[in-house]
Structures are given as structure tokens and as C-alpha cells.
């Protein structure tokens, strides 16, 4: 493996949820430890299962892994770190400021930005304080800080004074309020991250066009802030041998090879490794030993009884949705789970039933809109361009609020407006103009805002502040659509996941986030299920069997209603293939 060649002291593994970065980080840690290196494996992933992988309880303390000589692990709990961080900031003002103001500060510190910075606060010392890590040759981080977090920590000027003067109420400056004492340490940490002699960043992806495009964006973002020592690992590539045994496997193989051929140009220059798809769950030392090898897996080829999965199809959920005749249907979930495709499939099915439907999406895939324009007489489509909406929003804020600031304040505001929160708010406002149509027809919404954004836009009054930042007084009677989103008779939120450990855990966390905003998800959709597809390939059959445990978790712990959508042989692009997601045929 190229990324294991002469590794530096620090290795960071980053990628979207479910791509396998934890497994690869753990396998790397074992590989280095068995090469007589002393290794510390650190996880800052909120969906961390490092302890589960090794079969030991780790937690927020350095713990030796008894089964691997020279290996220790540490799990930093981002939520606990964020809570400690909030307490440090809010504690001094309790009883001093009005309770309403304190609650507003708490909400401003409730989101992903605070969690990222708090976790970074926890492991910064591991990068800069040699006395803490003197016993280790390598420090491996599962989940690197995002480019957004690092940019926040590079903010120019005396932003602490800017905040104290009451000028900085923007979405992501709040979390920075407690960082003044750590500025010197953070500067040293950022220097370590950008030093190729000390740090290597490993981007982990799947052989899919969507995840490869996402990794390309991450690569460019981190390169612009100095993290240029990057490697690419494409995980879970189906072996060619499996394609000879099963039509589904052959279709998956062809799809993956096409995606690899179309790898974005910015990634082709990176050193790249491919890790073949394994049939087993990556839990335990023996399994991790096999992850980074290309040794063929010997699986029994004899006939086995069908995998028993008695789960409702998506058509059953749509029956209940269609009964209302109109309403808002929101599909939410992490990137790469297929919510755009499912939103389109639901829209086509509702339109086929003679119901008026407006599908609105921020999906950049224009070919999808071209396909659906003629899908049904009752279906209209709008595509919101996040870049256009975000730039429009940024310009309004700079022209209004920014006009009243000095040069330093304006520079800080411009930096804050580059955060992910800005795009979420801008896209949400574009969506909100369409939501009112749901009183007369179905509005199916893809790429919905996160629960954190909804919280910001609701209880704290941040929504009205955002409106004020970009609109004149004539529009202040504009009301938040939160009441509609919180009413299950008007809005049905569908959480989309895959039948894998990390995506299910992330969807469960999103559900809790939505509940904090007063929104109860109406149902879950388990997408691209191998178990539902009934494969014949030995490797895929074993993968399908592994899914059953995660499907059981969704059914018995998280969902009040659910549907399982099978993995199809062909990409579900175009109205006819989208219909196959609703009414699968095998």
C-alpha cells in the first residue's frame, strides 16, 4: 500500500460516514505496531466504533490493546468535548446575563461547528505537546479536522475583541469565543498539519462517482489551507472474480469500474491504493489483518437457502403519503445514502397516481432534471443551485450588515460566510419559498437542512435575524416555516440510510437532532439493500447476511415505520428505473 510507505509521525484518515475510514485506520495501526512501532490510535469520529472493532472498552483515556503489542487507543467523545467547551464559555455568564440570552448562546453553540472545534481542542495537544506522546512513534487519527474547522482557527485579526464588542453574532464565530487562550497552541497544531515531514492525510472513498466527487472537493479544500501531503484510498472495490457468478455482481463491477475511470482529475495525481471488498464484518484482529491484503477470499459456493428479509417496500410508505392528497415530503440523511434518487422516485410515483407534485432538489446532476421533465404530466421540477443561492445570500449580508462594519469586522464576516452553515441557511431559504405550495400539492424536497440549522432558524430567533440581514423592513412579516415542519399532518420527514453500522448511527443522531428542533421523523428508508436484492455471488450473499443485524437495529430501536429498497443492477436514472425502486422486479 502506497500510503504505508515511509509513513510520517502523524497520519490522518478522513472521509464521509460509511466509507470505511475507521477500519482502514485500525488496520494501519495494527500494521505499524506489528512492524515494532509504538502506535497511538485516536478517534474523534462521533460514530466511532474503534472499541467495538478491537473488542475492548476504550473511552477518553489512552488504553493499551492487549492483543497487539505496541498499540494503544484513545476515543475522544466529540459530544462530551462539546459540552465541556460550552460549559467553559457559558458558565461565567450564567446569572449575569438574562436567561433568554444564555439560552440563545447555548443554541449558537449547539451545532456541528462547536463539536468540530471542541474535538480539535481535545487532540491539539497530541500534535503539539511532545511530553504527552513521547512513548509513541506514530499517532493515527481516525477523522481529520475539516477544512472549515482549520479555516476558522486561521481567522485573521483580533477576533476575540470583535466578539466582545458585540459585533460578531454570525453563525460560526460564536464557537470561537472560548479559544483565545489556545491561539498559540492552535497555530503550532496547524503548522504540524501542513508539514509533509510530520503529517500525511489519507482520503478514503468508495468506488462511486458521488463519493469520489466529494473526496475531490475535500482534497481541494484542504490543499488550499496547506495540507498538501495527501493519499487516496478507494475502499470496497468488488473483485472481478465475483462478476462471473452473478448478474447483480457483474452490474456492480461494471458500475464501479466506470466510476473509477471517471475519477476527478484532481485526484488522479494523488498516490492511490485500492482495497478489495471483503465478505466479513471488520471486527477483530483477524479481520483487520486481512483488510489491507489482496489475498482472495475462499467462500463456499454451494447453494444456500434465500436470505429471509420480510420488509415493507417503498410502495407501502407511499400509500400512506398519497392518502393525504398533498403535503411536504422531506428526505434527510448524510451524503452518499441516495436521498436525491429516492426523492425523485417518490415524486414520480406520486405523479403516476395522478397527484400534482413539485420535486425540488439541490442535486448538481442536471441529467436527472432532464430525465424527469417528461416523466409525468403531474410532475414539475426545480433545481436550486447551492452556489448561486449561497453567493446571493453572502452578497446581501455583505451589502447590508457588512456595510456598517470596519475593515476588520468585514473581513471576519466574510470568513464566517464561507462556513457550511451559510450554505445550509441560503439553500433553506430558497426551499422555504417553495414550501407554501404544499398546501395544494405534494412538494418533495431533497437535500434538506440539518437539524442544527433548523434549531438555529427556530427557537433562538436566528431565522428572523438572518432574514433581517438580507431583506428590507417590508419583508419582515415573513414567517418561519418551522410550524409546518413540526406538524406531521403537513410534513413527513423520511430519514435515508444504508444497512451499515456508521450510516445507521449517523441517521439515529440526526433523528435526535431533529427531535430537539421539535420535528419527529415520520419514517426511515433503508436504501441500496443487498439483502433485499437477493444476490447469488458468495461474497455479496455474505454481505447481505451482515445487513440483517443493522436492519434489525433500525426496526427495533429507531423507526416507527420503515421501508427497505433493494440495490438495483442498473443505476436508477430516468423515470422507468426510478419506478423500479418502488416496484422492484427480480
LUMDO-307349 format. One line per field, with one value per residue (C-alpha): residue number from 1; residue in one letter; x negated, z, y. Coordinates in steps of 0.25 Angstrom, whole numbers, plus 2048, in hexadecimal, padded with zeros to 3 digits. Each point is the difference from the previous one (the first is absolute). Example, Ala and Ser with C-alpha at 12.3 -4.5 7.8 and 13.67 -1.06 7.14 Angstrom:
<atoms>
num = [1,2]
residuo = [a,s]
px = [7CF,7FA]
pz = [81F,7FE]
py = [7EE,80E]
</atoms>
This chain:
<atoms>
num = [1,2,3,4,5,6,7,8,9,10,11,12,13,14,15,16,17,18,19,20,21,22,23,24,25,26,27,28,29,30,31,32,33,34,35,36,37,38,39,40,41,42,43,44,45,46,47,48,49,50,51,52,53,54,55,56,57,58,59,60,61,62,63,64,65,66,67,68,69,70,71,72,73,74,75,76,77,78,79,80,81,82,83,84,85,86,87,88,89,90,91,92,93,94,95,96,97,98,99,100,101,102,103,104,105,106,107,108,109,110,111,112,113,114,115,116,117,118,119,120,121,122,123,124,125,126,127,128,129,130,131,132,133,134,135,136,137,138,139,140,141,142,143,144,145,146,147,148,149,150,151,152,153,154,155,156,157,158,159,160,161,162,163,164,165,166,167,168,169,170,171,172,173,174,175,176,177,178,179,180,181,182,183,184,185,186,187,188,189,190,191,192,193,194,195,196,197,198,199,200,201,202,203,204,205,206,207,208,209,210,211,212,213,214,215,216,217,218,219,220,221,222,223,224,225,226,227,228,229,230,231,232,233,234,235,236,237,238,239,240,241,242,243,244,245,246,247,248,249,250,251,252,253,254,255,256,257,258,259,260,261,262,263,264,265,266,267,268,269,270,271,272,273,274,275,276,277,278,279,280,281,282,283,284,285,286,287,288,289,290,291,292,293,294,295,296,297,298,299,300,301,302,303,304,305,306,307,308,309,310,311,312,313,314,315,316,317,318,319,320,321,322,323,324,325,326,327,328,329,330,331,332,333,334,335,336,337,338,339,340,341,342,343,344,345,346,347,348,349,350,351,352,353,354,355,356,357,358,359,360,361,362,363,364,365,366,367,368,369,370,371,372,373,374,375,376,377,378,379,380,381,382,383,384,385,386,387,388,389,390,391,392,393,394,395,396,397,398,399,400,401,402,403,404,405,406,407,408,409,410,411,412,413,414,415,416,417,418,419,420,421,422,423,424,425,426,427,428,429,430,431,432,433,434,435,436,437,438,439,440,441,442,443,444,445,446,447,448,449,450,451,452,453,454,455,456,457,458,459,460,461,462,463,464,465,466,467,468,469,470,471,472,473,474,475,476,477,478,479,480,481,482,483,484,485,486,487,488,489,490,491,492,493,494,495,496,497,498,499,500,501,502,503,504,505,506,507,508,509,510,511,512,513,514,515,516,517,518,519,520,521,522,523,524,525,526,527,528,529,530,531,532,533,534,535,536,537,538,539,540,541,542,543,544,545,546,547,548,549,550,551,552,553,554,555,556,557,558,559,560,561,562,563,564,565,566,567,568,569,570,571,572,573,574,575,576,577,578,579,580,581,582,583,584,585,586]
residuo = [x,x,x,x,x,x,x,x,x,x,x,x,x,x,x,x,x,x,x,x,x,x,x,x,x,x,x,x,x,x,x,x,x,x,x,x,x,x,x,x,x,x,x,x,x,x,x,x,x,x,x,x,x,x,x,x,x,x,x,x,x,x,x,x,x,x,x,x,x,x,x,x,x,x,x,x,x,x,x,x,x,x,x,x,x,x,x,x,x,x,x,x,x,x,x,x,x,x,x,x,x,x,x,x,x,x,x,x,x,x,x,x,x,x,x,x,x,x,x,x,x,x,x,x,x,x,x,x,x,x,x,x,x,x,x,x,x,x,x,x,x,x,x,x,x,x,x,x,x,x,x,x,x,x,x,x,x,x,x,x,x,x,x,x,x,x,x,x,x,x,x,x,x,x,x,x,x,x,x,x,x,x,x,x,x,x,x,x,x,x,x,x,x,x,x,x,x,x,x,x,x,x,x,x,x,x,x,x,x,x,x,x,x,x,x,x,x,x,x,x,x,x,x,x,x,x,x,x,x,x,x,x,x,x,x,x,x,x,x,x,x,x,x,x,x,x,x,x,x,x,x,x,x,x,x,x,x,x,x,x,x,x,x,x,x,x,x,x,x,x,x,x,x,x,x,x,x,x,x,x,x,x,x,x,x,x,x,x,x,x,x,x,x,x,x,x,x,x,x,x,x,x,x,x,x,x,x,x,x,x,x,x,x,x,x,x,x,x,x,x,x,x,x,x,x,x,x,x,x,x,x,x,x,x,x,x,x,x,x,x,x,x,x,x,x,x,x,x,x,x,x,x,x,x,x,x,x,x,x,x,x,x,x,x,x,x,x,x,x,x,x,x,x,x,x,x,x,x,x,x,x,x,x,x,x,x,x,x,x,x,x,x,x,x,x,x,x,x,x,x,x,x,x,x,x,x,x,x,x,x,x,x,x,x,x,x,x,x,x,x,x,x,x,x,x,x,x,x,x,x,x,x,x,x,x,x,x,x,x,x,x,x,x,x,x,x,x,x,x,x,x,x,x,x,x,x,x,x,x,x,x,x,x,x,x,x,x,x,x,x,x,x,x,x,x,x,x,x,x,x,x,x,x,x,x,x,x,x,x,x,x,x,x,x,x,x,x,x,x,x,x,x,x,x,x,x,x,x,x,x,x,x,x,x,x,x,x,x,x,x,x,x,x,x,x,x,x,x,x,x,x,x,x,x,x,x,x,x,x,x,x,x,x,x,x,x,x,x,x,x,x,x,x,x,x,x,x,x,x,x,x,x,x,x,x,x,x,x,x,x,x,x,x,x,x,x,x,x,x,x,x,x,x,x,x,x]
px = [800,7FA,806,7F8,7F3,7F6,80C,7FD,803,80F,80A,80E,80B,80C,80D,80F,807,801,7F4,7F7,7F6,801,7FD,7F4,7FB,800,7FA,7F5,7FE,7FE,7F7,7F6,801,7FC,7F4,7FB,805,807,80D,80C,80D,809,80F,807,80C,80D,804,7F4,800,7F1,802,80A,7F6,7F6,80A,7FB,806,7F7,806,7FA,7F3,7F3,803,7F6,806,7FC,801,7F6,7F2,7FD,80E,808,80D,808,80E,803,80F,804,80D,7FA,7F5,80A,808,7F3,7FD,80E,7FF,7F3,806,80E,7FC,7FB,80C,80B,807,7FA,807,80F,804,806,7F2,7F9,809,7FD,7F1,803,807,7F5,7F6,809,7FC,7F5,7F6,7FF,7FF,7F5,7F8,802,7FA,7F5,7FD,7FF,7F6,7F8,7F7,7FD,7FA,7F8,7FC,7F5,801,80E,7FC,7F1,803,805,7FA,80C,80E,80B,80D,80D,807,7F8,805,807,7FB,80B,7FB,7F2,804,808,7F3,7F8,809,7F8,800,805,80D,802,801,809,809,7FF,805,80C,7FE,7FF,80D,7FE,802,7F2,7F9,807,7F9,7F3,803,7F8,7F3,7F8,7F7,7FD,7FC,7F1,803,809,7F6,7F6,80A,804,7F1,7FF,80B,7FA,7F2,7FF,7F4,809,80E,807,80E,807,80D,80A,80B,808,800,80C,801,807,7F5,7F5,805,802,7F1,7FC,806,7FA,7F2,801,805,7F5,7F6,803,7FD,7F3,803,7F9,7FA,80D,802,80D,805,80C,807,809,7FD,808,7F6,801,802,80D,806,7FF,80A,80C,807,801,7F1,7FD,808,7FA,7F2,803,805,7F4,7F6,808,7FF,7F1,7FE,807,7F8,7FF,7F3,7FB,800,7F8,7F3,801,7F9,80C,803,80C,805,809,80E,800,80B,7FF,802,7F3,801,7F4,7F1,801,80A,7F7,7F4,807,805,7F4,7FC,804,801,80C,80B,804,80F,809,808,80A,80F,805,80F,804,7FE,80C,804,80F,800,80A,7FC,800,80E,806,7FB,804,80F,800,7FA,809,80D,7FE,801,7F6,7F5,7F1,7F7,7F1,7F5,7F5,7F3,7F1,7F9,7FF,80C,808,80B,800,803,80B,806,801,806,80B,803,802,809,809,801,803,80C,806,7FB,7FA,7F1,7F5,7F2,7F6,7F1,7F3,7F9,7F6,803,807,803,80A,808,7FF,806,80B,805,808,802,80F,80A,802,7F2,7F8,7F1,7F8,7F1,7FA,7F1,7FA,7F4,809,809,7F4,7FA,80D,801,7F2,801,80D,7F9,7F4,808,808,7FA,7F2,802,800,7F3,7F2,7F5,7FD,80F,803,7F4,805,80E,7FB,7F9,80C,808,7F8,805,809,80A,801,804,80A,807,800,805,80A,806,800,808,809,806,805,805,80D,804,802,80E,805,7F7,7F4,7F3,7F5,7F3,7F2,7F4,807,7F9,7FA,806,7F6,804,80F,7FD,7F8,80C,80A,800,7F5,806,7F4,809,805,7F2,7FC,80C,7FC,7F2,804,80E,806,80B,80B,7FE,7FF,80E,7FA,802,7F8,805,7FC,80E,803,7F4,804,80E,800,80D,7F9,7F2,7FB,7F1,7F9,7F2,7F8,7F5,7F8,800,7F2,7FC,7FB,80B,80B,7F9,7FF,80F,803,7F8,807,80E,7FC,7FB,80E,807,7F9,806,80E,800,804,7FB,80C,7F8,7F3,7FB,7F5,7FA,7F8,802,7F8,809,80C,7F9,7FE,7F2,7FA,7F2,7FA,7F9,80D,808,7F7,801,80F,801,7F7,80B,80B,7FA,801,80E,804,7FA,808,80D,7FF,7F9,802,80B,80F,802,7F6,7FE,7F4,7FC,7F7,7F3,803,7F8,801,7FE,80E,7FF,80C,80F,801,7F4,805,80D,7F8,7FD,80E,804,7F4,800,7F6]
pz = [800,7FC,80C,809,7F9,80A,808,808,80F,7FE,7F6,7FF,7F9,7FB,7F8,800,80A,7FC,7F6,80A,805,80E,7FC,7F7,80B,80A,7F6,7FE,80E,801,7F4,806,80E,7FB,7F9,80E,800,80C,7FC,805,7F9,803,7FC,7FF,7F8,807,7FA,805,801,803,80D,7F9,7F5,80B,809,80C,808,7FC,803,803,805,7FA,800,7FC,7F7,806,7F3,7F9,806,7FF,7FD,808,7FD,805,7FC,802,801,7F8,807,80E,7FB,7FA,80D,808,7F6,802,80F,7FF,7F8,806,80F,802,7FB,807,80A,7FA,7F2,7FF,7FE,7F2,7FC,806,7F9,7F3,802,803,7F3,7F9,806,7FD,7F2,7F8,800,80F,800,7F6,807,80E,7FA,7FA,80D,807,7F6,7FD,80C,7F9,7F5,807,80E,7FE,80F,7FE,7F4,803,802,7F1,7F3,7F8,803,7F7,800,7FC,7FA,7FD,802,7F5,7F7,806,80F,7FC,7F8,80D,808,7F6,801,7FF,80A,80E,7FE,80F,802,7F4,807,80E,7F9,7FC,7F1,7FD,801,7F3,800,802,807,80D,802,7FF,80D,809,7F8,804,809,7F7,7F4,801,801,7F5,7F7,803,7FD,7F3,7FC,804,7F7,7F4,802,7F6,808,80C,7FB,7F5,7FC,7FB,7F8,801,7F5,7FA,7F1,7FE,7F8,80B,80B,7F6,7FD,80F,803,7F4,807,80D,7F9,7FA,80D,809,7F5,800,80F,7FF,802,7F3,804,7FC,7FC,7FB,804,7F9,809,7FD,7F1,7FC,7FA,7F2,803,807,7F3,7F9,80A,801,7F7,80B,804,7F1,7FF,80D,7FB,7F3,807,80A,7F4,7F9,80C,802,7F1,803,80C,801,7FA,80D,807,7F4,804,80E,805,800,806,7FE,80B,7FB,806,80B,803,80F,80B,803,80F,807,7FE,7F5,7F8,800,7FC,7F3,7FD,7F9,7F9,7F2,804,7F9,80A,7FF,802,7FF,7F2,803,7FF,80D,804,7FC,80B,807,800,802,7FF,7FA,7F3,7FD,7F9,80E,806,7F3,802,80D,7FB,7F4,808,805,7F2,802,80A,802,7FF,805,7FD,80A,802,7FF,7F3,7F7,805,7F4,805,7F2,7F9,80A,7FF,7F1,801,80A,7F8,7F3,808,805,7F3,7F9,80A,7FA,80B,7FE,804,801,802,804,802,801,7F9,7F6,7F7,7F5,7F8,80B,7FD,7F1,802,80A,7F8,7F7,80B,803,7FC,80F,804,800,804,805,803,80A,7FD,80E,7FB,7F9,80D,809,7F8,7FF,80F,803,7F7,807,80E,7FC,7F9,80D,80D,7FA,7FB,80F,804,800,7F7,80B,803,7F1,7FF,80B,7FB,7F2,806,808,7F4,7FA,80A,7FD,809,7F5,7F5,809,803,7F2,7FA,80B,7FD,7F1,804,809,7F4,7FB,80C,800,7F4,809,804,7F2,7FA,804,802,800,806,7FE,808,80C,80A,80C,80E,805,7F5,804,80E,7FD,7F7,80A,80F,801,7F6,7F7,7F4,802,802,7F3,7F9,805,7FC,7F1,7FF,802,80A,7F6,801,80F,801,7F9,80A,803,7FA,80C,805,7F3,801,80E,7FC,7FB,7F9,7F7,800,7FF,803,7FA,805,7F6,804,7FB,808,805,80E,7FE,7F7,80A,80C,7F8,7FD,80E,805,7F5,805,80E,7FB,7F9,80C,807,7F6,802,7F3,802,7F4,7F9,7FB,7FC,7F2,800,7F2,7F7,808,7FB,809,7F8,7F3,803,7F9,7FC,801,80C,805,7FE,807,80C,7FF,7FF,80D,807,7FD,808,80D,7FC,7FA,80E,807,7F8,801,80F,805,7F7,7F6,802,7F2,7F5,7F2,7FA,7F2,7F8,7F9,7F1,7F5,7F9,805,803,7F6,7F8,803,7FD,808,80B,800,802,80E,804,7F9,7FF,7F7,801]
py = [800,80D,808,7F7,803,807,806,80D,801,805,7F9,806,7F7,808,7FE,7FF,7F7,7F2,800,7F7,80A,7FA,7F2,805,809,7F4,7F6,80B,801,7F0,800,80A,7FA,7F3,806,803,80F,806,805,808,7FF,80C,801,80D,7FA,802,7F3,7F9,7F1,7FF,7F9,7F6,7FD,7FC,7FA,808,80C,80C,80E,80D,7FB,7F9,7F1,7F5,7F6,7F3,7F8,809,802,80F,805,809,808,80C,804,80F,801,80D,802,7FF,809,80A,800,803,80B,806,800,807,80B,801,7FE,80E,807,7F7,809,80C,801,7FE,7F1,803,805,7F4,7F6,807,7FE,7F2,7FE,807,7F6,7F4,7FD,7F9,80C,7FF,7F1,801,80A,7FA,7F3,807,807,7F2,7FA,80C,7FD,7F3,807,80B,7FB,7F5,7FC,7FA,7F8,7FD,7F1,7FF,7FF,803,807,7FB,809,7FA,80C,80C,80E,806,80C,808,7FE,803,80D,804,7FE,809,80C,80C,80C,801,7F9,7FF,80F,800,7F6,808,80C,7FA,800,7F1,7F9,7F8,7F1,7FB,80B,7FC,7F3,807,809,7F6,7FF,80C,7F9,7F5,808,7FD,7F2,7FF,808,7F5,7F5,806,800,7F2,7FC,808,7FA,7F4,7FB,7FE,7FE,7F7,801,7F4,803,7F4,7FE,7F5,7FC,809,80D,807,7FD,803,80D,803,7FC,809,80C,7FC,7FF,80E,806,7FA,803,80F,801,7F9,7F1,7FB,7F3,7F7,7F2,7FA,7F2,7FA,7F6,7F5,7FD,7F4,7F5,7FC,7F2,802,806,7F2,7FA,80A,80A,80A,7FE,802,80D,805,7FD,808,80C,801,7FF,80B,808,7FE,803,80D,804,80F,805,807,7F2,7F9,807,7FA,7F3,7F6,7F3,7F7,7F7,7F4,7FE,7F5,7F7,801,80B,807,7FD,7F9,7FF,7F4,808,80D,7F8,7FC,80E,805,7F3,7FC,7F1,7FA,7FC,7F2,7FF,7F4,800,7F6,803,807,803,80E,80B,802,80F,803,80F,80A,806,80F,7FF,7FD,80D,808,7FA,808,80C,801,7FE,80F,805,80B,804,801,7F4,803,7F6,801,7F9,800,801,7F4,7F8,803,80A,808,7F3,7FC,80E,7FF,7F2,805,80C,7F7,7F6,80B,806,7F3,7FF,80C,80A,80D,800,80A,7FA,80A,7FC,806,7F4,805,7F4,808,7F3,7FC,80C,7FE,7F2,804,80B,7F7,7F5,803,80B,803,802,80D,801,80C,7FF,809,803,801,808,80A,801,801,80B,808,7FE,804,80C,805,7FF,807,80B,802,7FC,800,80F,804,7F9,805,7F8,7F6,7FD,7FF,7F6,7F8,800,7FB,7F5,7FC,800,7F5,7F6,7F4,807,80B,7F6,7F9,80D,805,7F3,7FF,80E,7FC,7F4,808,807,7F3,7FA,808,7F8,7F4,805,7FD,7F5,7F7,806,7F6,807,7FA,804,806,808,7F9,800,80A,80A,7FE,803,80D,804,7FE,802,80A,809,7FE,7FE,80E,806,7F9,806,80E,7FE,7FF,806,80E,803,7FE,7F1,7FE,7FA,7F4,7F5,7F3,7F3,7F9,7FE,7F9,7F7,7FC,7FC,7F1,803,80A,7FB,7F2,7FF,7F3,7FC,7F9,7F6,7F4,7F3,802,804,80E,805,7FB,806,80D,800,7FD,80C,808,7FC,804,80E,801,7FD,80B,809,7FB,7F7,7F2,7F7,7F9,7F4,7FA,7FB,7F6,802,7F7,7F4,7F3,7F7,805,7FE,7F1,7FF,7F2,804,7FA,80D,808,7F6,801,80F,7FF,7F7,80A,80B,7F9,804,80F,7FF,7FA,80B,80A,7F8,7FE,80C,80C,800,800,7FD,7FC,7FA,7F9,803,7F6,802,800,7FA,80E,80E,805,80C,803,7FF,7F1,7FB,809,7F9,7F3,805,801,7F3,7F7,7F4,7F5]
</atoms>
